[in-house]
Amino acid sequence: MKIVVLGSGVVGVTTAWFLTQQGHEVEVIDRQPDVAMETSHANAGEISPGYATPWAAPGIPMKALKWMFQRHAPLVLHARLDPTMWKWMGMMLGNCNSARYEINKGRMVRVAEYSRDVLKQLRADLGLNYDHRTQGTLEVVRNQKSLDGLAKDTAILERYGVPFEMLDRDGCVAAEPGLAKVKEKIVGGLRLPGDETGDCLMFTRALAEKCKAAGVVFRHNTSIASIEQDGGRITGVRTTDGTITADSYVVTLGSYAPFLLKPLGIEVPIYPIKGYSITVPVTNPEFAPQSTIMDEAHKVAITRLGDRIRVAGMAELAGHDLSLQQRRRETIEHVYRDLFPYAGPQETGEFWTGLRAMTPDSVPVLGPSKYSNLYLNVGHGTLGWTMSCGSAQVLADVISGKVPAIDMEGLTVARFGGTVSQGAGRPASAAFPSPAFNNKA
C-alpha cells in the first residue's frame, strides 16, 4: 500500500520508518529543505517517560497567576484576540483537577514507556548514534514544600512500575557531581534512572538516511495547501508540486495540523506552545551535567549532548510567532548560570525557538480519523522526542491491520468528541474508544 506522510520531524520520520518496515511504499512531504528543521531541531534532548506529566494539574491556575509577576517565569501568556487560544485554555483548565490529572498522566506514561522500549530496540537494530546517554533524569527541587508535592507523581510512577529514587541534597550531588558547588540551592530531587538523553536532530537525520536506503521518498521544499476528500475518503494532497495521491495518508504536522484538518471536519484541539533553547559548548567537563537536570521551579531542562549542553524550556502562548525574544533567553541563561556556572560560556550559545503541538490534556492524538484512509500522529507537546518511536510503531500497526502493543483507550481523536472510521486498516480486535467519550467528562 502506498502511504503519504505529511511532515518530516522526528514523528514523521519514525512513522515513515515503521511503515516501510511493514512493507508499505512511503513518501514523506515537507515544506523544509531537510528533516527535523522545526520543533525537532534543537529541543531539550530528553527521552523522559518518567517525566511524562500533564501540564494541566491541580494548582496550576494559581501558579500561573503568580508566574505572571515573575521575571523568570516558566509560563508567558500574551493577551491575544485569538478565540482558538482561549478555547484551548478553557479546555486545559477543565483538566486541572486530580481525577483528570491521574487519567492523563496514566495515558502519557503508557505511550512514553512503550516508546522508550521501541527506541532501545531500534537503536540496537540499526546501530544509530545520536550523542545518546542512558543515565536518567534528575529533577532538582529548591524548597521542601515542592519536594513534598512530588508524592502524587511518585504514587502514579509506582502504579505503572516506573523506577524512581527520591534523593536528598547529597544524593543529588552524587548523581550529578557538577552540582557540588551550588548544592545549597537545592533541597533534594527525584531521579528517574530509566530516562535517556540524545540529540533529536542527529537521530532524525540518521534515521532518515536509513529510510531512504529502505526506499522511502522524501519530497522536501514542498508546501501543502490542502487535503482533498470525496465520499468519506481522502483522494489526495494538494501541494506546490501538484496533487499527490496514495492509498492512505498520515498527518504528523505538529502545531500546523489543525489548519489542514479543520476543513475536513476534524477538530483536534492543538495549540502551539513556544519553547526556547540555547546550545552551549562544554569547556569544563567536571562542572557540566552528565545527563538531564530538570529545574522544578523554572521548568528548564539542562541536558548533556556529547561535548555540548542543551538548555531548554519556557512555555509561551504567542500563536505561531517564531521570533526570538531576548527576555526568554535571559530566563534560560539564568537557570543555567544558577546551576552550572562553570560548565561552559552561555553567551556563545546558539539561541533557538520552536513550537510544541500541545493538546489541553497533554496526551497525543494517535490512530484513525473519521476518514477511512487518514490517520493522525500529532499533539505530543513537549514529549515528541520521547514518544516518537512508540507512537510511530502504534500507527504503523493500526494501518497494517495489526493489534497495537499498547491499549489505544483515550489516545484517539474520539476523546475530544470526534468520530473514528471503522474502515480500512482497523484491526477487528483493537480497542478504540467510543466516539461518545469526551475529554470534558
C-alpha positions as a Markdown table, in Angstrom:
| # | Residue | x | y | z |
|---|---|---|---|---|
| 1 | Met | 0.0 | 0.0 | 0.0 |
| 2 | Lys | 1.3 | 3.5 | -0.8 |
| 3 | Ile | 1.2 | 5.8 | 2.2 |
| 4 | Val | 2.0 | 9.6 | 2.2 |
| 5 | Val | 3.3 | 11.0 | 5.5 |
| 6 | Leu | 2.8 | 14.8 | 5.9 |
| 7 | Gly | 5.7 | 16.2 | 7.9 |
| 8 | Ser | 9.4 | 15.2 | 8.4 |
| 9 | Gly | 10.1 | 16.0 | 12.0 |
| 10 | Val | 11.0 | 13.2 | 14.4 |
| 11 | Val | 7.4 | 11.9 | 14.5 |
| 12 | Gly | 7.1 | 11.9 | 10.7 |
| 13 | Val | 10.4 | 10.2 | 10.1 |
| 14 | Thr | 9.9 | 7.5 | 12.7 |
| 15 | Thr | 6.4 | 6.9 | 11.2 |
| 16 | Ala | 7.9 | 6.5 | 7.8 |
| 17 | Trp | 10.4 | 4.0 | 9.1 |
| 18 | Phe | 8.0 | 1.7 | 10.8 |
| 19 | Leu | 5.6 | 1.9 | 7.9 |
| 20 | Thr | 8.3 | 0.9 | 5.4 |
| 21 | Gln | 9.3 | -1.9 | 7.7 |
| 22 | Gln | 5.8 | -3.4 | 7.4 |
| 23 | Gly | 6.1 | -3.5 | 3.6 |
| 24 | His | 4.5 | -0.2 | 2.6 |
| 25 | Glu | 5.6 | 2.2 | -0.1 |
| 26 | Val | 6.1 | 5.5 | 1.7 |
| 27 | Glu | 6.5 | 9.1 | 0.6 |
| 28 | Val | 7.2 | 12.0 | 3.0 |
| 29 | Ile | 6.2 | 15.6 | 2.2 |
| 30 | Asp | 7.6 | 18.7 | 4.0 |
| 31 | Arg | 8.0 | 22.3 | 3.2 |
| 32 | Gln | 11.5 | 22.5 | 4.7 |
| 33 | Pro | 14.7 | 21.6 | 2.8 |
| 34 | Asp | 15.6 | 18.8 | 5.2 |
| 35 | Val | 14.2 | 16.7 | 8.0 |
| 36 | Ala | 13.9 | 18.0 | 11.6 |
| 37 | Met | 14.1 | 21.7 | 10.7 |
| 38 | Glu | 11.4 | 22.9 | 13.1 |
| 39 | Thr | 10.3 | 21.6 | 16.5 |
| 40 | Ser | 12.7 | 18.6 | 16.4 |
| 41 | His | 15.7 | 20.7 | 15.6 |
| 42 | Ala | 17.0 | 21.9 | 19.0 |
| 43 | Asn | 14.7 | 20.6 | 21.7 |
| 44 | Ala | 15.7 | 19.7 | 25.2 |
| 45 | Gly | 17.2 | 16.3 | 24.2 |
| 46 | Glu | 15.2 | 14.4 | 26.9 |
| 47 | Ile | 13.8 | 10.9 | 26.3 |
| 48 | Ser | 11.9 | 11.1 | 29.5 |
| 49 | Pro | 9.0 | 8.7 | 30.1 |
| 50 | Gly | 9.4 | 9.1 | 33.8 |
| 51 | Tyr | 8.8 | 12.8 | 33.4 |
| 52 | Ala | 5.7 | 12.4 | 31.3 |
| 53 | Thr | 3.5 | 14.7 | 33.3 |
| 54 | Pro | 0.4 | 16.7 | 32.2 |
| 55 | Trp | 0.7 | 20.5 | 32.2 |
| 56 | Ala | -2.9 | 20.6 | 33.4 |
| 57 | Ala | -2.7 | 19.7 | 37.0 |
| 58 | Pro | -4.3 | 20.7 | 40.4 |
| 59 | Gly | -2.9 | 24.1 | 41.5 |
| 60 | Ile | -1.7 | 25.2 | 38.0 |
| 61 | Pro | -4.2 | 28.0 | 37.7 |
| 62 | Met | -2.9 | 29.6 | 40.9 |
| 63 | Lys | 0.7 | 29.1 | 39.9 |
| 64 | Ala | 0.0 | 30.7 | 36.5 |
| 65 | Leu | -1.3 | 33.8 | 38.2 |
| 66 | Lys | 1.9 | 34.0 | 40.3 |
| 67 | Trp | 4.1 | 33.4 | 37.3 |
| 68 | Met | 2.6 | 36.5 | 35.6 |
| 69 | Phe | 4.5 | 38.7 | 38.1 |
| 70 | Gln | 7.8 | 36.9 | 37.9 |
| 71 | Arg | 10.7 | 37.9 | 35.7 |
| 72 | His | 11.9 | 34.4 | 35.1 |
| 73 | Ala | 8.5 | 32.7 | 35.0 |
| 74 | Pro | 8.2 | 29.3 | 33.1 |
| 75 | Leu | 4.9 | 30.4 | 31.5 |
| 76 | Val | 4.3 | 33.5 | 29.4 |
| 77 | Leu | 0.8 | 34.4 | 28.2 |
| 78 | His | 0.3 | 37.1 | 25.6 |
| 79 | Ala | -3.1 | 38.8 | 25.5 |
| 80 | Arg | -4.4 | 38.0 | 22.0 |
| 81 | Leu | -7.7 | 38.2 | 20.2 |
| 82 | Asp | -7.4 | 34.6 | 19.4 |
| 83 | Pro | -10.6 | 32.5 | 20.1 |
| 84 | Thr | -8.6 | 29.3 | 19.4 |
| 85 | Met | -6.2 | 30.1 | 22.2 |
| 86 | Trp | -8.9 | 31.0 | 24.7 |
| 87 | Lys | -10.9 | 27.9 | 23.9 |
| 88 | Trp | -7.8 | 25.7 | 24.3 |
| 89 | Met | -7.0 | 27.3 | 27.6 |
| 90 | Gly | -10.6 | 26.7 | 28.8 |
| 91 | Met | -10.2 | 23.0 | 27.9 |
| 92 | Met | -6.9 | 22.9 | 29.7 |
| 93 | Leu | -8.4 | 24.4 | 32.9 |
| 94 | Gly | -11.1 | 21.7 | 32.7 |
| 95 | Asn | -8.3 | 19.2 | 33.1 |
| 96 | Cys | -6.7 | 20.9 | 36.2 |
| 97 | Asn | -8.2 | 18.5 | 38.7 |
| 98 | Ser | -6.9 | 15.4 | 40.5 |
| 99 | Ala | -9.2 | 12.9 | 38.6 |
| 100 | Arg | -8.2 | 14.2 | 35.1 |
| 101 | Tyr | -4.6 | 14.6 | 36.1 |
| 102 | Glu | -4.3 | 10.9 | 37.0 |
| 103 | Ile | -6.1 | 9.7 | 33.9 |
| 104 | Asn | -4.0 | 11.9 | 31.6 |
| 105 | Lys | -0.7 | 11.0 | 33.3 |
| 106 | Gly | -1.5 | 7.3 | 33.0 |
| 107 | Arg | -2.1 | 7.7 | 29.3 |
| 108 | Met | 1.1 | 9.7 | 28.8 |
| 109 | Val | 3.2 | 7.2 | 30.7 |
| 110 | Arg | 1.6 | 4.3 | 28.7 |
| 111 | Val | 2.8 | 5.8 | 25.4 |
| 112 | Ala | 6.1 | 7.1 | 26.7 |
| 113 | Glu | 7.3 | 3.9 | 28.4 |
| 114 | Tyr | 6.4 | 1.9 | 25.4 |
| 115 | Ser | 8.2 | 4.4 | 23.1 |
| 116 | Arg | 11.4 | 4.3 | 25.1 |
| 117 | Asp | 11.5 | 0.5 | 24.7 |
| 118 | Val | 10.8 | 0.7 | 21.0 |
| 119 | Leu | 13.7 | 3.3 | 20.7 |
| 120 | Lys | 16.1 | 0.9 | 22.5 |
| 121 | Gln | 15.3 | -1.9 | 20.1 |
| 122 | Leu | 15.6 | 0.4 | 17.1 |
| 123 | Arg | 19.0 | 1.7 | 18.3 |
| 124 | Ala | 20.2 | -1.9 | 18.8 |
| 125 | Asp | 18.9 | -3.0 | 15.4 |
| 126 | Leu | 20.3 | 0.0 | 13.4 |
| 127 | Gly | 23.3 | 1.0 | 15.4 |
| 128 | Leu | 22.3 | 4.6 | 15.5 |
| 129 | Asn | 24.5 | 7.2 | 17.1 |
| 130 | Tyr | 22.9 | 10.5 | 18.3 |
| 131 | Asp | 25.0 | 11.6 | 21.3 |
| 132 | His | 22.8 | 9.4 | 23.5 |
| 133 | Arg | 23.3 | 8.6 | 27.1 |
| 134 | Thr | 21.3 | 6.3 | 29.4 |
| 135 | Gln | 21.9 | 7.9 | 32.8 |
| 136 | Gly | 18.4 | 9.1 | 33.7 |
| 137 | Thr | 16.8 | 12.4 | 34.6 |
| 138 | Leu | 17.3 | 14.3 | 37.8 |
| 139 | Glu | 14.5 | 16.8 | 38.8 |
| 140 | Val | 16.0 | 19.1 | 41.3 |
| 141 | Val | 13.8 | 20.9 | 43.8 |
| 142 | Arg | 14.6 | 24.2 | 45.6 |
| 143 | Asn | 12.2 | 24.0 | 48.6 |
| 144 | Gln | 10.7 | 21.4 | 50.9 |
| 145 | Lys | 7.1 | 22.2 | 50.0 |
| 146 | Ser | 7.8 | 21.4 | 46.4 |
| 147 | Leu | 9.7 | 18.2 | 47.3 |
| 148 | Asp | 6.7 | 17.0 | 49.4 |
| 149 | Gly | 4.4 | 17.8 | 46.5 |
| 150 | Leu | 6.1 | 15.2 | 44.3 |
| 151 | Ala | 4.3 | 12.5 | 46.3 |
| 152 | Lys | 1.4 | 12.4 | 43.8 |
| 153 | Asp | 3.7 | 11.9 | 40.9 |
| 154 | Thr | 5.6 | 9.1 | 42.6 |
| 155 | Ala | 2.4 | 7.3 | 43.5 |
| 156 | Ile | 1.5 | 7.1 | 39.8 |
| 157 | Leu | 5.0 | 6.1 | 38.9 |
| 158 | Glu | 4.8 | 3.2 | 41.4 |
| 159 | Arg | 1.4 | 2.2 | 39.9 |
| 160 | Tyr | 2.9 | 1.9 | 36.4 |
| 161 | Gly | 6.1 | 0.3 | 37.5 |
| 162 | Val | 8.3 | 3.2 | 36.6 |
| 163 | Pro | 11.6 | 3.2 | 38.6 |
| 164 | Phe | 12.5 | 6.3 | 40.6 |
| 165 | Glu | 14.6 | 7.5 | 43.5 |
| 166 | Met | 13.8 | 10.3 | 46.0 |
| 167 | Leu | 17.1 | 11.9 | 46.8 |
| 168 | Asp | 18.3 | 14.4 | 49.4 |
| 169 | Arg | 20.8 | 17.2 | 48.6 |
| 170 | Asp | 23.8 | 15.0 | 48.9 |
| 171 | Gly | 22.1 | 12.3 | 46.8 |
| 172 | Cys | 21.5 | 14.8 | 44.0 |
| 173 | Val | 25.2 | 15.7 | 44.0 |
| 174 | Ala | 26.2 | 12.1 | 44.0 |
| 175 | Ala | 24.0 | 11.6 | 40.9 |
| 176 | Glu | 25.2 | 14.9 | 39.2 |
| 177 | Pro | 28.6 | 15.9 | 40.6 |
| 178 | Gly | 28.6 | 19.1 | 38.6 |
| 179 | Leu | 26.0 | 20.4 | 41.2 |
| 180 | Ala | 28.5 | 20.3 | 44.1 |
| 181 | Lys | 29.4 | 24.0 | 44.1 |
| 182 | Val | 25.7 | 25.0 | 44.1 |
| 183 | Lys | 24.2 | 22.3 | 46.3 |
| 184 | Glu | 22.9 | 24.8 | 48.9 |
| 185 | Lys | 20.4 | 26.0 | 46.3 |
| 186 | Ile | 18.5 | 22.7 | 46.3 |
| 187 | Val | 16.9 | 20.6 | 49.0 |
| 188 | Gly | 16.5 | 17.3 | 47.1 |
| 189 | Gly | 15.2 | 15.8 | 43.9 |
| 190 | Leu | 13.5 | 13.0 | 42.0 |
| 191 | Arg | 15.8 | 10.8 | 39.9 |
| 192 | Leu | 14.3 | 8.7 | 37.1 |
| 193 | Pro | 17.0 | 6.2 | 36.1 |
| 194 | Gly | 15.1 | 4.8 | 33.2 |
| 195 | Asp | 15.2 | 8.0 | 31.2 |
| 196 | Glu | 17.7 | 8.7 | 28.4 |
| 197 | Thr | 19.1 | 11.7 | 26.6 |
| 198 | Gly | 20.0 | 12.3 | 22.9 |
| 199 | Asp | 20.2 | 14.8 | 20.1 |
| 200 | Cys | 16.8 | 14.6 | 18.3 |
| 201 | Leu | 18.2 | 16.3 | 15.2 |
| 202 | Met | 21.1 | 13.8 | 14.9 |
| 203 | Phe | 18.7 | 10.9 | 15.4 |
| 204 | Thr | 16.1 | 12.1 | 12.9 |
| 205 | Arg | 18.7 | 12.7 | 10.2 |
| 206 | Ala | 20.4 | 9.3 | 10.8 |
| 207 | Leu | 17.0 | 7.5 | 10.6 |
| 208 | Ala | 16.0 | 9.4 | 7.5 |
| 209 | Glu | 19.1 | 8.0 | 5.8 |
| 210 | Lys | 18.0 | 4.5 | 6.8 |
| 211 | Cys | 14.6 | 5.3 | 5.4 |
| 212 | Lys | 16.0 | 6.4 | 2.1 |
| 213 | Ala | 18.0 | 3.2 | 1.9 |
| 214 | Ala | 14.8 | 1.3 | 2.5 |
| 215 | Gly | 13.0 | 3.1 | -0.3 |
| 216 | Val | 11.2 | 6.0 | 1.4 |
| 217 | Val | 10.9 | 9.0 | -0.9 |
| 218 | Phe | 11.4 | 12.4 | 0.7 |
| 219 | Arg | 9.8 | 15.3 | -1.1 |
| 220 | His | 11.3 | 18.5 | 0.5 |
| 221 | Asn | 10.7 | 22.1 | -0.3 |
| 222 | Thr | 7.1 | 21.2 | -0.9 |
| 223 | Ser | 4.3 | 23.2 | 0.8 |
| 224 | Ile | 1.0 | 21.5 | 1.5 |
| 225 | Ala | -2.1 | 23.6 | 0.6 |
| 226 | Ser | -4.9 | 21.2 | 1.5 |
| 227 | Ile | -6.0 | 17.6 | 1.9 |
| 228 | Glu | -8.7 | 16.7 | -0.6 |
| 229 | Gln | -11.6 | 14.3 | 0.2 |
| 230 | Asp | -14.5 | 12.7 | -1.5 |
| 231 | Gly | -17.1 | 10.3 | -0.2 |
| 232 | Gly | -15.5 | 9.6 | 3.2 |
| 233 | Arg | -12.0 | 9.0 | 1.8 |
| 234 | Ile | -9.0 | 11.2 | 1.2 |
| 235 | Thr | -8.3 | 11.5 | -2.5 |
| 236 | Gly | -5.0 | 13.4 | -2.5 |
| 237 | Val | -2.8 | 16.2 | -1.1 |
| 238 | Arg | -2.7 | 19.4 | -3.0 |
| 239 | Thr | 0.9 | 20.8 | -2.9 |
| 240 | Thr | 3.2 | 23.2 | -4.6 |
| 241 | Asp | 4.4 | 20.2 | -6.6 |
| 242 | Gly | 0.8 | 19.3 | -7.7 |
| 243 | Thr | -1.6 | 16.8 | -6.2 |
| 244 | Ile | 0.0 | 13.8 | -4.6 |
| 245 | Thr | -2.1 | 10.6 | -4.3 |
| 246 | Ala | -1.8 | 7.5 | -2.2 |
| 247 | Asp | -3.8 | 4.7 | -0.6 |
| 248 | Ser | -3.6 | 6.2 | 2.9 |
| 249 | Tyr | -2.3 | 9.4 | 4.5 |
| 250 | Val | -0.7 | 10.2 | 7.9 |
| 251 | Val | -0.7 | 13.7 | 9.4 |
| 252 | Thr | 2.4 | 14.4 | 11.5 |
| 253 | Leu | 2.5 | 18.2 | 11.2 |
| 254 | Gly | 2.6 | 19.1 | 14.8 |
| 255 | Ser | 1.1 | 22.5 | 15.6 |
| 256 | Tyr | 0.2 | 23.1 | 11.9 |
| 257 | Ala | -2.0 | 20.0 | 11.7 |
| 258 | Pro | -5.3 | 21.9 | 12.7 |
| 259 | Phe | -5.0 | 24.1 | 9.6 |
| 260 | Leu | -5.4 | 21.1 | 7.3 |
| 261 | Leu | -7.7 | 19.0 | 9.5 |
| 262 | Lys | -10.3 | 21.6 | 10.3 |
| 263 | Pro | -11.5 | 22.0 | 6.6 |
| 264 | Leu | -12.1 | 18.2 | 6.7 |
| 265 | Gly | -14.4 | 18.5 | 9.7 |
| 266 | Ile | -11.8 | 17.1 | 12.1 |
| 267 | Glu | -11.4 | 19.2 | 15.3 |
| 268 | Val | -8.2 | 18.5 | 17.1 |
| 269 | Pro | -7.6 | 20.9 | 19.9 |
| 270 | Ile | -3.9 | 21.6 | 19.4 |
| 271 | Tyr | -2.2 | 24.9 | 20.2 |
| 272 | Pro | 1.4 | 25.9 | 19.6 |
| 273 | Ile | 3.4 | 26.3 | 22.8 |
| 274 | Lys | 6.5 | 28.2 | 22.1 |
| 275 | Gly | 9.8 | 27.0 | 23.7 |
| 276 | Tyr | 13.3 | 28.2 | 23.6 |
| 277 | Ser | 16.8 | 26.7 | 23.9 |
| 278 | Ile | 20.4 | 27.6 | 23.9 |
| 279 | Thr | 23.2 | 25.1 | 23.0 |
| 280 | Val | 26.4 | 25.7 | 24.9 |
| 281 | Pro | 29.9 | 24.2 | 24.3 |
| 282 | Val | 31.3 | 22.2 | 27.3 |
| 283 | Thr | 34.6 | 23.8 | 28.4 |
| 284 | Asn | 34.9 | 22.4 | 31.9 |
| 285 | Pro | 33.5 | 18.8 | 31.9 |
| 286 | Glu | 33.9 | 18.3 | 35.6 |
| 287 | Phe | 31.4 | 21.1 | 36.2 |
| 288 | Ala | 29.0 | 20.0 | 33.5 |
| 289 | Pro | 25.9 | 17.8 | 33.7 |
| 290 | Gln | 26.2 | 14.1 | 33.0 |
| 291 | Ser | 22.6 | 13.6 | 31.8 |
| 292 | Thr | 19.5 | 15.8 | 32.2 |
| 293 | Ile | 18.7 | 18.0 | 35.1 |
| 294 | Met | 15.2 | 19.5 | 35.3 |
| 295 | Asp | 14.8 | 22.6 | 37.4 |
| 296 | Glu | 11.4 | 22.1 | 39.0 |
| 297 | Ala | 11.0 | 25.8 | 39.9 |
| 298 | His | 11.6 | 27.2 | 36.4 |
| 299 | Lys | 10.7 | 24.1 | 34.3 |
| 300 | Val | 14.0 | 24.4 | 32.4 |
| 301 | Ala | 16.0 | 21.3 | 31.4 |
| 302 | Ile | 19.8 | 21.2 | 31.2 |
| 303 | Thr | 21.0 | 18.2 | 29.1 |
| 304 | Arg | 24.4 | 16.9 | 28.2 |
| 305 | Leu | 24.7 | 16.1 | 24.5 |
| 306 | Gly | 28.3 | 14.9 | 23.8 |
| 307 | Asp | 30.5 | 18.0 | 24.0 |
| 308 | Arg | 27.5 | 20.3 | 24.2 |
| 309 | Ile | 24.9 | 21.3 | 26.8 |
| 310 | Arg | 21.3 | 22.0 | 25.7 |
| 311 | Val | 19.4 | 24.3 | 28.0 |
| 312 | Ala | 15.7 | 24.4 | 27.1 |
| 313 | Gly | 12.3 | 25.4 | 28.5 |
| 314 | Met | 9.7 | 28.1 | 28.6 |
| 315 | Ala | 6.0 | 27.9 | 27.6 |
| 316 | Glu | 5.0 | 31.0 | 25.7 |
| 317 | Leu | 1.5 | 31.3 | 24.2 |
| 318 | Ala | 2.1 | 33.5 | 21.2 |
| 319 | Gly | 0.4 | 31.8 | 18.3 |
| 320 | His | 2.7 | 30.7 | 15.5 |
| 321 | Asp | 5.1 | 33.5 | 16.1 |
| 322 | Leu | 8.7 | 32.2 | 15.7 |
| 323 | Ser | 10.6 | 35.4 | 16.6 |
| 324 | Leu | 13.4 | 35.1 | 19.1 |
| 325 | Gln | 12.7 | 37.0 | 22.3 |
| 326 | Gln | 15.9 | 38.1 | 24.2 |
| 327 | Arg | 14.0 | 38.1 | 27.5 |
| 328 | Arg | 13.3 | 34.4 | 27.2 |
| 329 | Arg | 17.0 | 33.8 | 26.6 |
| 330 | Glu | 17.7 | 35.6 | 29.8 |
| 331 | Thr | 15.5 | 33.2 | 31.7 |
| 332 | Ile | 17.1 | 30.1 | 30.3 |
| 333 | Glu | 20.6 | 31.6 | 30.9 |
| 334 | His | 19.6 | 32.5 | 34.4 |
| 335 | Val | 18.8 | 28.8 | 35.3 |
| 336 | Tyr | 21.9 | 27.5 | 33.5 |
| 337 | Arg | 24.1 | 30.0 | 35.3 |
| 338 | Asp | 22.5 | 29.3 | 38.6 |
| 339 | Leu | 23.1 | 25.5 | 38.5 |
| 340 | Phe | 26.2 | 25.1 | 36.2 |
| 341 | Pro | 28.1 | 28.4 | 36.3 |
| 342 | Tyr | 31.4 | 26.9 | 35.3 |
| 343 | Ala | 30.4 | 24.3 | 32.7 |
| 344 | Gly | 30.7 | 26.5 | 29.5 |
| 345 | Pro | 30.1 | 30.0 | 28.3 |
| 346 | Gln | 26.4 | 30.6 | 27.8 |
| 347 | Glu | 26.9 | 33.9 | 25.8 |
| 348 | Thr | 28.3 | 31.9 | 22.9 |
| 349 | Gly | 25.3 | 29.5 | 22.9 |
| 350 | Glu | 23.1 | 29.1 | 19.8 |
| 351 | Phe | 19.7 | 30.6 | 20.5 |
| 352 | Trp | 16.6 | 28.7 | 19.0 |
| 353 | Thr | 12.9 | 28.6 | 19.3 |
| 354 | Gly | 10.2 | 26.0 | 18.3 |
| 355 | Leu | 6.5 | 25.3 | 18.6 |
| 356 | Arg | 5.3 | 22.3 | 20.5 |
| 357 | Ala | 1.9 | 20.9 | 19.4 |
| 358 | Met | 0.1 | 20.7 | 22.7 |
| 359 | Thr | -3.3 | 19.2 | 23.5 |
| 360 | Pro | -5.2 | 20.5 | 26.5 |
| 361 | Asp | -4.7 | 17.2 | 28.3 |
| 362 | Ser | -1.0 | 16.8 | 27.2 |
| 363 | Val | -1.9 | 13.4 | 25.6 |
| 364 | Pro | -1.1 | 12.9 | 21.9 |
| 365 | Val | -3.7 | 12.1 | 19.3 |
| 366 | Leu | -3.0 | 8.8 | 17.6 |
| 367 | Gly | -4.7 | 6.4 | 15.2 |
| 368 | Pro | -7.6 | 6.7 | 12.8 |
| 369 | Ser | -9.8 | 9.6 | 11.9 |
| 370 | Lys | -13.3 | 10.0 | 10.5 |
| 371 | Tyr | -11.9 | 9.1 | 7.1 |
| 372 | Ser | -11.1 | 5.5 | 6.4 |
| 373 | Asn | -7.6 | 6.3 | 5.0 |
| 374 | Leu | -6.5 | 9.2 | 7.0 |
| 375 | Tyr | -4.5 | 8.7 | 10.3 |
| 376 | Leu | -3.2 | 11.1 | 12.9 |
| 377 | Asn | 0.0 | 11.2 | 14.8 |
| 378 | Val | 0.0 | 14.6 | 16.4 |
| 379 | Gly | -0.2 | 16.6 | 19.7 |
| 380 | His | 2.8 | 15.3 | 21.6 |
| 381 | Gly | 3.6 | 18.6 | 23.2 |
| 382 | Thr | 7.0 | 18.7 | 25.0 |
| 383 | Leu | 7.3 | 14.9 | 24.6 |
| 384 | Gly | 7.5 | 14.5 | 20.8 |
| 385 | Trp | 11.1 | 13.1 | 21.1 |
| 386 | Thr | 10.2 | 10.9 | 24.0 |
| 387 | Met | 7.0 | 9.5 | 22.4 |
| 388 | Ser | 8.0 | 9.4 | 18.7 |
| 389 | Cys | 9.1 | 5.8 | 18.3 |
| 390 | Gly | 6.2 | 4.3 | 20.2 |
| 391 | Ser | 3.6 | 6.5 | 18.5 |
| 392 | Ala | 5.1 | 5.6 | 15.1 |
| 393 | Gln | 5.1 | 1.9 | 15.8 |
| 394 | Val | 1.5 | 2.0 | 17.1 |
| 395 | Leu | 0.3 | 3.9 | 14.0 |
| 396 | Ala | 2.1 | 1.5 | 11.6 |
| 397 | Asp | 0.4 | -1.4 | 13.4 |
| 398 | Val | -3.0 | 0.2 | 13.1 |
| 399 | Ile | -2.6 | 1.0 | 9.4 |
| 400 | Ser | -1.3 | -2.5 | 8.7 |
| 401 | Gly | -4.3 | -4.1 | 10.5 |
| 402 | Lys | -2.4 | -5.3 | 13.5 |
| 403 | Val | -3.3 | -5.0 | 17.1 |
| 404 | Pro | -1.1 | -2.3 | 18.8 |
| 405 | Ala | 1.1 | -3.4 | 21.7 |
| 406 | Ile | -0.5 | -0.8 | 23.9 |
| 407 | Asp | -4.1 | -0.1 | 24.7 |
| 408 | Met | -5.5 | 2.7 | 22.5 |
| 409 | Glu | -8.1 | 3.8 | 25.0 |
| 410 | Gly | -8.0 | 7.6 | 25.4 |
| 411 | Leu | -5.4 | 8.1 | 22.7 |
| 412 | Thr | -7.5 | 8.7 | 19.6 |
| 413 | Val | -9.4 | 11.8 | 18.4 |
| 414 | Ala | -12.6 | 10.2 | 19.9 |
| 415 | Arg | -11.8 | 11.6 | 23.3 |
| 416 | Phe | -12.5 | 15.1 | 22.0 |
| 417 | Gly | -15.8 | 14.0 | 20.6 |
| 418 | Gly | -14.5 | 13.2 | 17.1 |
| 419 | Thr | -15.6 | 10.1 | 15.2 |
| 420 | Val | -13.3 | 7.2 | 14.3 |
| 421 | Ser | -13.7 | 5.4 | 11.0 |
| 422 | Gln | -14.5 | 1.7 | 11.1 |
| 423 | Gly | -12.9 | 1.3 | 7.7 |
| 424 | Ala | -9.7 | 0.0 | 6.2 |
| 425 | Gly | -6.7 | -0.5 | 8.4 |
| 426 | Arg | -8.6 | -1.1 | 11.7 |
| 427 | Pro | -7.8 | -4.4 | 13.3 |
| 428 | Ala | -11.1 | -6.1 | 14.3 |
| 429 | Ser | -9.8 | -6.8 | 17.8 |
| 430 | Ala | -8.3 | -3.4 | 18.5 |
| 431 | Ala | -9.9 | -1.5 | 21.4 |
| 432 | Phe | -10.6 | 2.0 | 20.1 |
| 433 | Pro | -12.7 | 4.1 | 22.5 |
| 434 | Ser | -16.2 | 5.0 | 21.8 |
| 435 | Pro | -16.8 | 8.3 | 20.0 |
| 436 | Ala | -19.1 | 9.2 | 22.9 |
| 437 | Phe | -16.2 | 9.6 | 25.2 |
| 438 | Asn | -15.5 | 13.3 | 25.7 |
| 439 | Asn | -12.4 | 14.9 | 27.2 |
| 440 | Lys | -14.5 | 17.3 | 29.3 |
| 441 | Ala | -16.1 | 14.4 | 31.2 |
